[in-house]
Amino acid sequence: MARESRKPAEAGPARIAPLAKLPLFLNLQGRRAVVIGASEAADWKAELLEAAGADLRRVVAWQLEDLADAALVVADLDDLEEAARLQAACRSANALCCVIDKPAFCDVQFGAIVNRSPVVIGISTDGAAPILAQAIRRRIETALPLSLGAWAQLAKAMRGRIAALLPDKASRRTFWERFADKAFTASADAATEATMLALAKGGAKAIGEVTLVGAGPGDAELLTLKGMRALQSADVILFDDLVSDDVLELARREAKRMLVGKRGRRASCKQDDINALMIKLASQGKRVVRLKSGDPMIFGRAGEEIAALQAAGIPVHVVPGVTAALAAAAELGVSLTHRHAAHSVRFVTGHSRQGALPGNLDWRGLADPETTLLFYMAGRTAPEIAQRLMAEGLPADLPVVAMANLSRPDQRRWEGRLDDLLQGLKLSEDEGPVLLGIGAVFKSARTSAALAHPTMPPAALPVPRQSAA
C-alpha cells in the first residue's frame, strides 16, 4: 500500500529572524526623484526611477534647492564629506538618501530586481555581495515564466468582479489558488479572462488533474523547470522509491508525499493500486504529481497510468525528465550517436516482470555494430546479454560501460569489454539500478571520464578473463 514518507521537517514556533534591512516597495509614481552625477551607475539608477514613474531631475553638482519636494535622492559621489553633507541635507528636506556603493550614507539601497511587473522581486545582500545578489536574481529569473506579469495584471483587473461573483471567502480562495496555478503553467491570452470568469461563475469548483513528472536520475539540478513548477503546485506527490531526497526538497512544503515505489525483490505497490489512488485523489479535486525517476515515458509504465486516467476522465499531463541513458552519456562525455561509430541508439529493458530477459527481444537486430545499446536494469542479466549479442556476431572486445546510481554521490562505474560480462557483474540491483552501455562509442569513455570520477570498487567488477595460455 502507499505510505506517507519523507515529510519536510516540522517548523518551530513562527518567528522572524533579524533582518539586515526591511524590504519595502516605494511608490514613486508622479513624485520627485533626484539623481546626482553623470556616471554609468547614476544613469542606471535614473533609468530605474523613470521606469517606476518618478518625476526625475538630473543634476551634476547639487545645490540645496535641487532637493526641494524630493521623495528620493540618489547620488554617485566619491568624496565622503560631500556624501555626509548630502545625507544631512536630505534628512532636513525629508527625502530618502542613497549614495551609490556607500551603505553608511544610505537610508535606502537598491537591490537586484526581477521584473515581472506588477510582480517585482527585490534581492538585497545589505551591500555585502552585489555579485551574489545578481547570481540569485538569475536563478529566480529562470524559475519565473515571462507571462507572470500578464497574469498579475489580469488578477488586478478581475479582483472586483471575483469578489462580487464569489462573496464566500473560501470560494474566493479556491478560485485564486487555481488562478495562481495557471499562472505558472500557461500563457495569458485574450481568452484567458473569459475562461477564468467562467470558472468563477461555475463556483470555482476544484478541478483535479494528474501530472506525470520525470525526476531525472537523481541530481536535483537535472530536474526541468516545468517539473519543478509542477512540484511547487502539487497537493499530493506520489513518488517512486528511486526519486532522490534532493528532488523532493524542491516540492511545495504543504504537499502530502506518498511513497509508491516498485523495486525488484522488494515489497512494492501494485500498479493497479497506484492507478486507483491517482484517480481517487484527482476526483477529490486535488492536483496530483506522479513523480518518476528518469523519464516517465522510458520504462516507467506511464502508458498504463495515462490509459487508466483517461478512462476515468481525469486530465493528465506529462513533463519529461532526463533519462538514465542521456545522463550517462553526459557523465562520460560520450555522444551516443557519434557519426564515426553509430548510426542509431536503442534503449532496451534488461529484465521482464519475472526478472529475466524478455523472451521476445530481436537479438539479430540488436547485434548491429553501428548501433549503441543501452540496457536498463541489467545488473542480473548482463551475462546473458553478452552471450546473446556475441552469438549474433558482435565482437568480444566491443567496449562496455556499466553505471549505477547515476548523477548521485554514490555513483559507481566500470568500463571493459563485452566478453567480460560473461562472468557477471557483481553489482546488485538492490544497491541501485544498473545501466549497461554497449557499443563502439564507449571506446572513448575511459579517457573522457575515468580521471573525473572513481570507478566501481573491486567488488563490483566482473571477474577477469582467463588467459588463453
C-alpha positions as CSV (number, residue, x, y, z in Angstrom):
1,M,0.0,0.0,0.0
2,A,1.0,3.6,-0.5
3,R,2.6,5.2,2.6
4,E,3.5,8.7,3.6
5,S,7.2,9.3,3.7
6,R,10.0,11.9,3.7
7,K,7.9,14.7,5.1
8,P,9.5,18.1,5.5
9,A,10.8,18.8,8.9
10,E,8.2,20.3,11.2
11,A,8.7,24.0,11.7
12,G,9.0,25.5,15.2
13,P,7.0,28.5,16.5
14,A,6.6,31.2,13.9
15,R,9.3,33.8,14.4
16,I,11.1,36.4,12.2
17,A,14.9,36.2,12.3
18,P,16.8,39.5,12.5
19,L,16.7,41.5,9.2
20,A,19.7,43.5,7.9
21,K,17.2,45.7,6.0
22,L,13.4,45.8,5.9
23,P,12.3,45.2,2.3
24,L,9.7,47.8,1.3
25,F,8.4,48.8,-2.1
26,L,8.3,52.6,-2.7
27,N,5.6,54.2,-4.7
28,L,7.3,56.9,-6.8
29,Q,4.5,57.4,-9.3
30,G,4.5,61.2,-10.1
31,R,6.8,62.0,-7.1
32,R,10.1,63.9,-7.4
33,A,13.3,61.9,-7.5
34,V,16.7,63.5,-7.9
35,V,19.8,61.8,-9.4
36,I,23.1,63.4,-8.8
37,G,26.1,62.6,-11.0
38,A,26.9,61.7,-14.6
39,S,28.3,58.2,-14.3
40,E,27.0,55.0,-15.7
41,A,25.8,54.0,-12.3
42,A,23.9,57.2,-12.0
43,D,22.4,56.7,-15.4
44,W,21.2,53.2,-14.5
45,K,19.6,54.4,-11.3
46,A,17.9,57.2,-13.3
47,E,16.5,54.6,-15.7
48,L,15.1,52.6,-12.9
49,L,13.4,55.6,-11.3
50,E,11.9,56.6,-14.6
51,A,10.6,53.1,-15.1
52,A,9.0,53.4,-11.6
53,G,7.1,56.5,-12.8
54,A,9.1,59.1,-10.9
55,D,9.3,62.8,-11.8
56,L,13.0,62.7,-12.4
57,R,15.5,65.6,-12.0
58,R,19.2,65.1,-13.1
59,V,22.0,67.3,-11.7
60,V,25.8,67.0,-11.7
61,A,26.7,69.4,-8.9
62,W,23.9,69.6,-6.4
63,Q,22.5,72.6,-4.5
64,L,20.1,72.6,-1.6
65,E,17.3,73.9,-3.8
66,D,17.7,70.7,-6.0
67,L,16.3,68.7,-3.1
68,A,13.1,70.6,-2.8
69,D,10.0,68.4,-2.8
70,A,12.2,65.3,-3.5
71,A,11.0,61.9,-2.2
72,L,14.2,60.2,-3.0
73,V,17.8,61.4,-3.8
74,V,20.3,59.2,-5.4
75,A,23.9,60.3,-5.9
76,D,27.2,58.9,-7.2
77,L,29.8,60.7,-5.0
78,D,33.4,59.8,-4.3
79,D,34.0,62.4,-1.6
80,L,32.9,61.0,1.8
81,E,32.5,64.5,3.3
82,E,30.2,65.5,0.4
83,A,28.2,62.3,0.9
84,A,27.8,63.2,4.6
85,R,26.6,66.7,3.7
86,L,24.1,65.3,1.2
87,Q,22.7,62.8,3.7
88,A,22.2,65.6,6.3
89,A,20.6,67.8,3.7
90,C,18.2,65.0,2.6
91,R,17.1,64.4,6.1
92,S,16.4,68.2,6.6
93,A,14.3,68.1,3.4
94,N,12.5,64.9,4.4
95,A,13.9,63.0,1.4
96,L,15.3,59.5,1.4
97,C,19.0,59.4,0.5
98,C,21.1,56.8,-1.4
99,V,24.8,57.3,-2.1
100,I,25.7,54.6,-4.6
101,D,28.1,51.9,-3.1
102,K,28.4,53.7,0.2
103,P,26.0,52.0,2.6
104,A,26.9,54.3,5.5
105,F,25.2,57.2,3.7
106,C,22.1,55.3,2.5
107,D,18.6,55.4,4.0
108,V,17.6,53.0,1.3
109,Q,19.6,50.7,-1.0
110,F,18.9,49.3,-4.5
111,G,18.9,45.6,-4.7
112,A,18.9,43.2,-7.7
113,I,15.5,43.2,-9.4
114,V,13.4,40.5,-11.0
115,N,10.9,42.4,-13.1
116,R,7.6,40.8,-14.0
117,S,5.7,44.0,-13.2
118,P,3.4,44.3,-11.5
119,V,5.2,41.4,-9.8
120,V,8.6,42.8,-8.7
121,I,11.1,40.9,-6.7
122,G,13.9,42.7,-4.9
123,I,17.1,41.0,-3.6
124,S,19.4,42.5,-1.1
125,T,22.7,41.4,0.5
126,D,22.9,44.6,2.6
127,G,25.6,45.8,0.2
128,A,27.9,43.0,1.2
129,A,27.9,41.0,-2.0
130,P,26.2,42.6,-5.1
131,I,27.6,39.9,-7.4
132,L,25.9,37.3,-5.2
133,A,22.6,39.2,-5.5
134,Q,22.9,39.2,-9.3
135,A,23.5,35.4,-9.2
136,I,20.4,34.9,-7.1
137,R,18.5,37.1,-9.5
138,R,19.5,34.9,-12.4
139,R,18.3,31.8,-10.6
140,I,14.9,33.4,-9.9
141,E,14.6,34.7,-13.4
142,T,14.8,31.1,-14.8
143,A,12.1,29.9,-12.4
144,L,9.5,32.5,-13.2
145,P,7.7,32.4,-16.6
146,L,7.8,35.6,-18.6
147,S,4.0,35.7,-18.7
148,L,3.7,36.0,-15.0
149,G,3.3,39.8,-15.2
150,A,0.3,39.4,-17.6
151,W,-1.4,37.1,-15.1
152,A,-0.8,39.6,-12.3
153,Q,-2.3,42.4,-14.4
154,L,-5.3,40.2,-15.1
155,A,-5.7,39.4,-11.4
156,K,-5.7,43.1,-10.6
157,A,-8.3,43.8,-13.3
158,M,-10.5,40.9,-12.1
159,R,-10.3,41.3,-8.4
160,G,-13.5,43.4,-8.0
161,R,-15.6,41.1,-10.3
162,I,-14.4,38.0,-8.5
163,A,-15.3,39.5,-5.1
164,A,-18.8,40.1,-6.4
165,L,-19.2,36.7,-8.0
166,L,-17.8,34.8,-5.0
167,P,-18.8,36.6,-1.8
168,D,-17.8,33.5,0.2
169,K,-14.2,33.8,1.3
170,A,-13.4,30.1,1.0
171,S,-14.7,30.0,-2.6
172,R,-12.6,33.1,-3.5
173,R,-9.5,31.5,-2.0
174,T,-10.1,28.3,-4.1
175,F,-10.5,30.4,-7.2
176,W,-7.3,32.4,-6.7
177,E,-5.4,29.2,-5.9
178,R,-6.4,27.8,-9.2
179,F,-5.7,31.1,-10.9
180,A,-2.1,31.1,-9.4
181,D,-1.5,27.6,-10.6
182,K,-2.5,28.5,-14.1
183,A,-0.1,31.5,-14.0
184,F,2.8,29.1,-13.7
185,T,1.7,26.5,-16.3
186,A,0.0,28.5,-19.1
187,S,0.3,31.8,-21.0
188,A,-2.2,34.5,-20.6
189,D,-4.0,35.5,-23.9
190,A,-7.2,37.3,-25.0
191,A,-9.4,34.4,-24.0
192,T,-7.9,33.8,-20.5
193,E,-10.1,36.4,-18.7
194,A,-13.3,34.9,-20.1
195,T,-12.1,31.4,-19.1
196,M,-11.3,32.4,-15.6
197,L,-14.6,34.3,-15.2
198,A,-16.4,31.2,-16.4
199,L,-14.6,29.2,-13.7
200,A,-15.7,31.7,-11.1
201,K,-19.3,31.7,-12.3
202,G,-19.3,27.9,-12.0
203,G,-18.5,28.2,-8.3
204,A,-14.7,27.8,-8.7
205,K,-15.1,24.1,-8.3
206,A,-11.7,22.5,-7.9
207,I,-10.7,20.5,-11.0
208,G,-8.4,17.7,-10.2
209,E,-5.6,16.6,-12.5
210,V,-2.5,14.4,-12.6
211,T,0.9,15.3,-13.9
212,L,3.5,12.7,-14.6
213,V,6.8,14.3,-13.9
214,G,10.3,12.9,-14.8
215,A,12.6,13.4,-11.8
216,G,15.7,12.6,-13.7
217,P,18.4,10.2,-12.5
218,G,18.9,11.8,-9.1
219,D,20.8,15.1,-9.3
220,A,18.1,17.7,-8.4
221,E,19.7,20.2,-10.8
222,L,18.7,17.9,-13.7
223,L,15.0,18.4,-12.9
224,T,13.4,20.6,-15.6
225,L,11.9,24.0,-14.7
226,K,8.5,22.7,-15.8
227,G,8.9,19.7,-13.5
228,M,9.8,22.0,-10.5
229,R,6.8,24.2,-11.2
230,A,4.6,21.1,-11.1
231,L,6.1,20.0,-7.8
232,Q,5.5,23.5,-6.4
233,S,1.8,23.5,-7.2
234,A,1.0,19.9,-6.2
235,D,-1.4,18.9,-3.4
236,V,-0.2,15.3,-3.4
237,I,3.0,13.8,-4.7
238,L,3.2,10.1,-5.4
239,F,6.9,9.3,-5.8
240,D,8.9,6.3,-6.8
241,D,11.5,4.7,-4.5
242,L,14.3,5.8,-6.8
243,V,13.5,9.5,-6.6
244,S,16.2,11.4,-4.6
245,D,15.6,13.3,-1.5
246,D,17.2,16.4,-3.2
247,V,14.4,16.4,-5.8
248,L,11.7,16.0,-3.2
249,E,13.1,19.0,-1.3
250,L,12.0,21.2,-4.3
251,A,8.4,20.3,-3.8
252,R,5.7,22.5,-2.2
253,R,6.2,22.2,1.5
254,E,2.4,21.7,2.1
255,A,2.1,18.9,-0.4
256,K,1.4,15.4,1.0
257,R,4.0,12.9,-0.1
258,M,3.3,9.3,-0.6
259,L,5.9,6.6,-1.5
260,V,4.5,4.2,-4.1
261,G,7.8,2.6,-5.0
262,K,8.3,-0.5,-7.1
263,R,11.6,-2.3,-6.7
264,G,12.7,-5.7,-7.7
265,R,12.5,-8.4,-5.0
266,R,11.1,-5.9,-2.5
267,A,7.6,-5.2,-1.1
268,S,6.1,-2.9,-3.7
269,C,2.9,-1.1,-4.6
270,K,0.8,-2.8,-7.3
271,Q,0.3,-0.8,-10.4
272,D,-3.5,-1.1,-10.2
273,D,-3.4,0.3,-6.7
274,I,-1.3,3.3,-7.8
275,N,-3.7,3.9,-10.7
276,A,-6.7,3.8,-8.4
277,L,-5.1,6.1,-5.9
278,M,-4.3,8.7,-8.6
279,I,-8.0,8.6,-9.8
280,K,-9.3,8.8,-6.2
281,L,-7.2,11.9,-5.3
282,A,-7.8,13.7,-8.6
283,S,-11.5,13.0,-8.3
284,Q,-11.4,14.9,-5.0
285,G,-10.1,18.0,-6.9
286,K,-6.5,17.5,-5.9
287,R,-3.5,18.4,-8.1
288,V,-1.5,15.1,-8.1
289,V,2.1,14.7,-9.3
290,R,3.2,11.2,-10.1
291,L,6.9,11.7,-9.7
292,K,9.0,9.1,-11.5
293,S,12.7,8.5,-11.7
294,G,14.3,9.3,-15.0
295,D,11.7,10.0,-17.8
296,P,8.1,8.8,-17.3
297,M,7.9,7.6,-20.9
298,I,11.0,5.4,-20.8
299,F,10.3,2.1,-19.0
300,G,8.2,3.9,-16.4
301,R,4.8,2.3,-17.1
302,A,3.4,5.7,-17.9
303,G,1.3,4.2,-20.7
304,E,-0.7,2.2,-18.3
305,E,-1.2,5.2,-15.9
306,I,-2.2,7.5,-18.8
307,A,-4.7,5.0,-20.1
308,A,-6.3,4.5,-16.6
309,L,-6.6,8.2,-16.0
310,Q,-8.1,9.0,-19.4
311,A,-10.6,6.2,-19.0
312,A,-11.7,7.8,-15.7
313,G,-12.0,11.2,-17.3
314,I,-9.1,12.7,-15.3
315,P,-6.9,15.3,-17.1
316,V,-3.4,14.1,-17.3
317,H,-0.2,15.9,-18.4
318,V,3.4,14.7,-18.9
319,V,6.6,16.6,-18.0
320,P,9.7,14.8,-19.5
321,G,12.8,14.1,-17.4
322,V,16.4,13.2,-18.1
323,T,16.5,9.5,-18.7
324,A,19.5,7.5,-17.4
325,A,21.0,6.8,-20.8
326,L,21.3,10.5,-21.5
327,A,22.7,11.2,-18.0
328,A,25.3,8.5,-18.6
329,A,26.3,10.0,-22.0
330,A,26.8,13.4,-20.4
331,E,28.7,12.0,-17.4
332,L,31.0,10.0,-19.8
333,G,31.4,12.8,-22.3
334,V,30.3,10.3,-25.0
335,S,28.0,11.0,-27.9
336,L,25.6,8.0,-28.3
337,T,25.3,8.7,-32.0
338,H,28.8,9.7,-32.9
339,R,28.8,9.7,-36.7
340,H,32.1,7.7,-36.9
341,A,30.8,4.9,-34.6
342,A,27.0,4.7,-34.6
343,H,24.0,5.5,-36.8
344,S,21.4,4.7,-34.2
345,V,20.8,4.2,-30.5
346,R,18.4,1.7,-28.8
347,F,17.0,1.7,-25.3
348,V,16.3,-1.9,-24.2
349,T,14.9,-3.3,-21.0
350,G,17.3,-5.6,-19.2
351,H,14.6,-7.6,-17.4
352,S,10.9,-8.6,-17.7
353,R,8.3,-8.8,-14.9
354,Q,9.8,-12.1,-13.9
355,G,13.3,-10.6,-13.5
356,A,14.8,-12.4,-16.6
357,L,15.4,-11.0,-20.0
358,P,12.3,-10.6,-22.1
359,G,11.8,-13.6,-24.4
360,N,10.9,-11.6,-27.5
361,L,13.9,-9.4,-28.0
362,D,15.2,-9.1,-31.5
363,W,18.8,-10.1,-30.8
364,R,19.8,-10.1,-34.5
365,G,18.6,-6.5,-34.8
366,L,20.3,-5.6,-31.6
367,A,23.6,-7.0,-32.7
368,D,24.3,-4.2,-35.1
369,P,27.9,-3.0,-34.7
370,E,26.9,0.6,-35.6
371,T,24.1,0.8,-33.0
372,T,24.7,2.0,-29.5
373,L,22.8,-0.2,-27.0
374,L,21.6,1.0,-23.6
375,F,20.2,-1.8,-21.4
376,Y,18.2,-0.6,-18.4
377,M,18.1,-2.6,-15.2
378,A,20.7,-5.0,-16.5
379,G,22.7,-5.9,-13.4
380,R,21.5,-9.5,-13.1
381,T,21.1,-10.2,-16.8
382,A,24.4,-8.9,-18.1
383,P,26.0,-12.4,-18.8
384,E,23.1,-13.5,-20.9
385,I,23.0,-10.2,-22.8
386,A,26.7,-10.6,-23.7
387,Q,26.2,-14.2,-24.7
388,R,23.2,-13.5,-27.0
389,L,24.9,-10.5,-28.6
390,M,28.2,-12.3,-29.3
391,A,26.2,-15.3,-30.7
392,E,24.7,-12.9,-33.2
393,G,28.2,-11.7,-34.2
394,L,29.1,-8.7,-32.0
395,P,32.9,-8.8,-31.3
396,A,34.1,-9.9,-27.9
397,D,36.2,-6.8,-27.5
398,L,33.4,-4.3,-28.0
399,P,33.6,-1.6,-25.4
400,V,31.1,-1.8,-22.5
401,V,30.3,0.6,-19.6
402,A,28.2,-0.2,-16.6
403,M,26.9,2.5,-14.3
404,A,24.8,2.6,-11.2
405,N,23.2,5.4,-9.2
406,L,23.9,7.9,-12.0
407,S,24.5,11.6,-11.0
408,R,24.3,10.7,-7.3
409,P,27.1,10.9,-4.7
410,D,27.4,7.1,-4.6
411,Q,27.6,6.8,-8.4
412,R,29.6,3.7,-9.5
413,R,31.1,2.9,-12.9
414,W,33.1,0.2,-14.7
415,E,34.5,0.0,-18.3
416,G,35.5,-3.1,-20.0
417,R,34.8,-5.5,-22.9
418,L,31.7,-7.4,-23.9
419,D,33.2,-10.8,-23.1
420,D,34.0,-9.5,-19.5
421,L,30.3,-9.6,-18.9
422,L,30.1,-13.4,-19.3
423,Q,31.5,-13.7,-15.7
424,G,28.7,-11.5,-14.4
425,L,28.5,-8.0,-12.8
426,K,29.0,-8.3,-9.1
427,L,26.8,-5.3,-8.6
428,S,23.4,-5.9,-7.0
429,E,20.4,-4.1,-8.4
430,D,19.3,-3.7,-4.8
431,E,22.1,-1.0,-4.5
432,G,20.7,0.9,-7.4
433,P,19.6,0.2,-11.0
434,V,22.4,-0.7,-13.4
435,L,22.6,0.8,-16.8
436,L,24.6,-1.2,-19.3
437,G,26.1,0.6,-22.4
438,I,27.4,-1.4,-25.2
439,G,28.9,0.0,-28.4
440,A,31.9,1.4,-30.2
441,V,31.1,4.9,-28.9
442,F,32.2,3.9,-25.4
443,K,35.8,3.4,-26.6
444,S,36.4,7.0,-25.5
445,A,34.6,6.7,-22.2
446,R,37.8,5.9,-20.2
447,T,39.8,8.8,-21.5
448,S,36.9,11.3,-21.1
449,A,35.6,10.3,-17.7
450,A,37.9,8.0,-15.8
451,L,40.0,10.8,-14.3
452,A,37.0,12.8,-13.2
453,H,35.2,10.1,-11.2
454,P,36.1,6.9,-9.3
455,T,35.3,3.6,-10.9
456,M,33.2,0.9,-9.3
457,P,35.1,-0.7,-6.4
458,P,36.7,-4.2,-6.9
459,A,33.6,-6.0,-5.6
460,A,31.6,-4.6,-8.5
461,L,34.0,-5.6,-11.3
462,P,33.5,-8.6,-13.5
463,V,35.8,-11.5,-12.8
464,P,39.0,-11.1,-15.0
465,R,39.1,-13.2,-18.2
466,Q,41.2,-16.3,-18.0
467,S,44.4,-16.3,-20.1
468,A,44.2,-18.4,-23.3
469,A,47.6,-19.8,-22.3
